[in-house]
Amino acid sequence: MQEQTHSLHLDDRRTLTVSGITDMDRFDEREIVLYTEQGELCITGRELHIRSISIEKGDLAVEGDIWGIQYGDKDKRSPLTLLGRLFR
C-alpha cells in the first residue's frame, strides 16, 4: 500500500481538514485522537464535530472551537486491534 501525503488546513480556528489519516482512536466533543502517516494526532477544543471522515481515502473534516493540534509519537501509527492481529 502506498503512503498518503499528510496535511492539515485550519480556517479561523473553526474548520480543520486533515489528509493522510490511517485510523481513528477515539473522539468526543472535546478531543479527537487519530493516527496519520506522521504518527498520532490529537485535536482539542470545544463542541468538536466530525463533519466527514473517510479512512479509505484518508480524509477528515472537523468543525468546532479548535484549541489545539498536537502530534504524539511519530512511530506510533495505530494500535494493533484484535482484528488487525488476526490478519497480520
Summary of the structure (lengths in Angstrom):
residues: 88
radius of gyration: 12.9
end to end distance: 14.4
largest distance: 42.8
contacts: 246
relative contact order: 0.24
helix: 6%
strand: 59%
